[in-house]
């Protein structure tokens, strides 16, 4: 079976290539013997065996949004843990979950995993055929559980990990719905006034030959431009969106965006704290699952969403490879707070690194939820005030000439 891989050598350099092996576990063992630390491995795209086995569900998986996938994965891990803990065989548990699934794309994935387990593959090997559904962290913990005879324990940890991620995601989305709705309403109201309401007043003002204040002239000119060149404005928005997406897909664009996000006042600190909490939770789960520290760091690095933290985790991998500690690698980084560094150092010295990381992740998640709620509670009145100011400015600009006209008529 052919595999393609990405790995780090002893010098910390990224390497990639392909190799032949019986399964994923054998491929990882072969690469480790060569002194390579695997960061990503998957069946080669030109492998006919894999293509035949997974071709039926590829289209369905492409339609599965990330939020829906996380919800399905959290429910899948929780139910699989309960079934296996109660003594149900793995195949029967997977068959039961396949029948219960209402999402057809996810049902197809579970069906393929169940079929591969029935054919003699381990659960980790079956999941490895669907890396876009089961990430490297998930597969590594399942593999460790199957090897050590504690699959139900690992499934419980994965269920907790995915549930925490889903709760945080839902909390952020729920907190942002109302502010986003307010912004959309404000933009729609302003656009309707500029395109449909102001032109009617413009005709009336021209007919009456009333001198217009500067604010009214500005709005009239803006309304005229939008009416005459709406297609240019729409095209510019589309081109800017496409260009921004293409730029964000480049390495330099991603790096600039990741740096810029962390430098945004207030929001940057929150995003940084959310990323740190997620990374140390992943690392804590892996360490508690008896995954080797170097491999755990590599998996945590793969799970990082921000390139700044990806480089930080790579630095920690290199430090551990050279015999140093994680806390030493984090000490000089502005991305990790000194208190967290000291906590990690204490965990390394006491041998309780995994449990300490999970405790710190729980603490950070609680703090982040409070900050998110506080920011959204402040953001809502700010948006309402801004909406009122904009609408009031437009209304006053339209009615001021009418007041002037009324006063002139009374003087006459």
N, C-alpha and C positions, 0 to 999 in steps of 0.2 A: 504494500500500500504506500502511495506517495504522499509526503507531507511537505509543506512549505513552512518555514519558521523565521522568526526574528529573535535575536539573542544578544547578550553582552559578553564580551570576552573578559579575561582577567584584568585588562587595562581599562575597562569601562567603555570600550568602543562598540558601537552597534554593528552587528553583522546579520546577514540574511542569506537564505539559500534553501535547498531542498534535500530530502533524503528518503530512503526506503526503509520501512519498519513494519512490524506486524500490527501495531496499534499505537495510540498516542503515548501510552506509558513507556513502551519500548523506545519510541523516538526520543522522548525526553531523556531517558537513561543514556542513550547513545550520545546525545549532545553534551550531557554532563561529563561523560568520560573524556570528551574532547576539550573540557575546560570551558564550556559555554554555559551561560545562565539564560535559560529560555524565558522570553518575555511574551511571545505569541507563537502559537503553533496551530495549524489547521490542515485538513486534508487538501491536497492540491486541487486546483480548479479543474485540471484536465484528467482527474481520476475517474474513470468510467464507473467504477463500483459505487463511488459516492454520488456521482451525478444521477445514476439510476435510482438510488435509494432515496434521495432527497428531492428529486425533480418535481414530485407531485405536490410538495408543500411550499416551494420557493415563492410562488406567486402570492399565496396567502400570507406568508411571513412579511412580504414587502408591504402589505396593506396594514400590518399591525403597528399602530402608533406606539411610541415609547411609553406613554402613560398607561395605555391599555396593557402593554406587555408586562410592565412592572406589577400591575394589579393581578394579572393572571399568574405571574411567577410567585408572588407572595401567597396567593391562595393555594397554588399548586404545592409549594413547599410545606405549608401548614397542614394541608390535608394528607400529603404523603407521609409526613412525620407521624400524624395521629394514626394512620392505617398501619404503618410498619411497626410502631410502638405497641399496637394492640395485637400483633402477631400475624397480620395479613402478609402473605408473600408479596414480593416486590412486583411481580408480573400482575397478580390480581389487583394490587393497589393501583398500578398504572392503568389497568383496564377500567377500573371503577372511575378513576379521574377522567379518563377519556370519555366515558359515557355521560358524566356529569357536566362536562364543559359545554357552554352555550356559544362560545366564540369558535367559529368554524376553523379559522386559521390556527388558533391555539390547539384545538382538538386534533387537527392534522399533525401538529408537531408532537403532541403527547402520544398519538397513535404510532408515529414512526419510532419514537423512543421505546415504546412498549414492544414493538416488533423486533427491534434490535436486541433488547434484553432477552426476549424469547429465543432468539437465535444464538444466544450464548455470550453476548457482549456484557460487560459491566455497565452499570448506570452511568458512570463517568465517561466511558467510551461512547455510549449512545448519545449522551449530551454533547460530546465533542463534535458530533456531526452537525450541530446546530449552534455554532458560536454566537450568532446574532440573538439567540434566545437565552442561552445559558453561558454567561461570561466565564472568564478564566478563574475568577474567585470561586464561583459556584462549582465548577468542575473540579477544582483542586480540593475543596473541602469534601465533596462527595467521594473523590478518589481516596482521600485520607481516611474517611469513615469506612469505606469498603475494605481497605487494606487492614485497618486496625480493628475491624469488627464492631465499630460504633457508628453505623450509618444513621441510626435514628437520632443520635446525639448531634451529628453534623447537620441533619435535616432540620432539627430544632433551632440550631444556631443560624442556619440560612433563613429559616422562617422569620426569626426575630430580626435579622439584618434587613431583609426585604420589606418587612412590615414597618420598621423604623424609617426606611427610605421612602416608602409610600406615604406614611403619615406626614413626614416633613414636606414632601411634594404637594400633598393635598392642602396642608396648612398654608403654604406659600401661595398656591393657586387661589385658594378660597379668600385669602386676605387681599389679593390683587384684583379680584373680579370687579368689585365696586369702583375702585379708582379708575380702572381701565374703562369701565362703562361710562363713568363721568367724562373722561377725556373724549370718548367717541361721541357722546351727546354734545359736548361743547363744540367739537369740530364740525359736527353735522349742522348744528344751529348756525354757526358762523358762516358755513358754506351756503346754506339756504338763504340767509340774509344777503350775502354778497351777490348771489346769482339771480335771485328772484324778487327780493323785497326792495333792495336799493335801486335797481333800474326803474321801478315805478316812481320812486321819489325823484330820481334824476330827471325824468320827463316833466314832472310837475314843476320842479325848480327852474328848468329851462323855459317853460312856458310863462312863468311869472317873473322871470328875469330878476331873481333875488340874489344878492351877493352872498356867497357861501363862505363859511369859516374854513380855515386850513384843514381841520380834521375831516370835514365833510368832503372837501375836494379830494383829499387823499383816498377816502373810501370809495368815492365815485370813480376815480382813476383805477383803483385796484379792481373794482367790480367790472369796469369796462375791459380791462386786460384779461380777466378771467373769462368773460363772455366771449371775447374775440379769439383768445388763444388758449382755451381750455385744453385743446388737443396737445398743444406744446407742453403745458403744465403736466398733463397726464403722462405724456411720453417721457418727460424729464424724470418724473417719479419712478416710472418703470425702469428707465435706463439706470438711474441711481441705485435702485434695488438690485437689479441684475449685476451691475458693476460691483456693488458692495458685496454681494454674495460670492462672486468670482474672486474678488480680492481676499475675502475672508477664508476662501478655500486654499490659498497659498500659504506656505510656511511663514513667510514674513508677515502676512496679514493676520494670521492666527496669533502669532507671537505679539504683535502690536495690540490686538484686541484684548488678549489675556492680560497684558501689562496695564492697558488703559482701564479695564474693568476694576482691577484692584486699586487703582489710584483715584477712583471716583469718591468724592467726599461722602462720608457716612455709609453709603451703599457698598463701597469697596470693602470696608471693614466687615460688614455683614456677610458679603459674598465670601471673603477670606475665611471667616469663622465657620460658615457652612461647609466649605471645602475641607477645612481642617477636621471638623467633626466627622465628616463622612470618611475621610482617609484613615483617621485613627480608629474608627469603628471597624472598618474593613481589616486593618492591620491587627486589631485586637482579636477579632473573630478568627483570623488565620493563625495567629500565634497560639490562641487557646485550643485550636484544632490540631495542634502538633505539626503544623506545616513548618518546614525549615525556615529560619529567619530570612535568609537570603531570597528564597523563593517567595516568601510572604511579602517582602519589600518589592520584588518585581511585580507581583500581582497587584499590590496597592498602587504601584506606579501606573500600571495599565488602567486602573479604575479612575485615575485622576482626570478631572474635566478641564482643568486649567494648566496650560503649558508651564507656568511658573512652578507649580507643585510637581509636575512630571519631572522637571529638572532637579527639584529638591529631593525627590525620592530616588532618582538616579544617583545623586550625590551620596545619599545614605547607603545605597547598595554598594557603591565603590568603597565607602568607609568601612563597611562591614567586611567586604572582601579583603581589605588590607589589615583587618584585625582590630579596627576601632569600633566605637559604639554609635548607635543611632543618635543619642543625645549630643555627642560631639559634632556630628554632621549638621544637626539642627541649631547648634548654639549661635552661630554667627548669621543666621538667616532672619531677615525681618518678617518672613512669612509665618514663623512660629513664635509664639509669645515665650518670654523667659520662664514663666510659671509652668507652662507645659513642658518645656525642656527639662526643668528640674524634676517634674513628676515622672517623665520618661527615664531620667537618670536613676531615680529612686527605684522604679520598677525593674530596671536592668540590674541594679545591685541586689535587690531582694529576690529576684527570680520570679516576680509576679507581674511581668510586663503586660501580658494579655489582659488580665483582669483589670489592671490599672488603666489601660487604654480604653477599655469599655466603659469604666466608670467616668473617665474624663469625657468620653463621647456623649454619655447621657447628660452630664452637666452642661456641656456646650450646646446640645440640642435644646435643653430647657431654656438656656439663656437666649438662644437664637429665636425660639418661638416667641419669647417675651419681646425681643427687639422688633421682630416682624410685626407683631400686633401693635406695638407702640408707634412704629413708623407709619403703618397704614392708618391708624387712628389720627395721626397728625396730617397725613397726606390728604385725607378726604376733605377736611375743611379748607385746606389750602387750594385744592382743585375747585371747590365750590366758590371760594372767594375770587379766584382767577376767572372762573366762568362768569360770575356776576360782574366783574370789572370789564371784561370784554364785551358782554352784551350791553352793559350800561354805556360803554364808550360808543358803541354803534348806535344805540338808541338816541343818545344825546346828540351825536353828530347829525342824525336825521331830523331831529325835532328842533334844534337850535335855529336853523333858517326859518322854520315856521313861526317860532316865537318872534324872531326879528320882523318877519312880514306882518305879524299881528300888531306889533308895537308901532310899525310905520303906518299901518292903516288907521290906528286909533289917533295918531298925531295929525293925520290929515283930516 
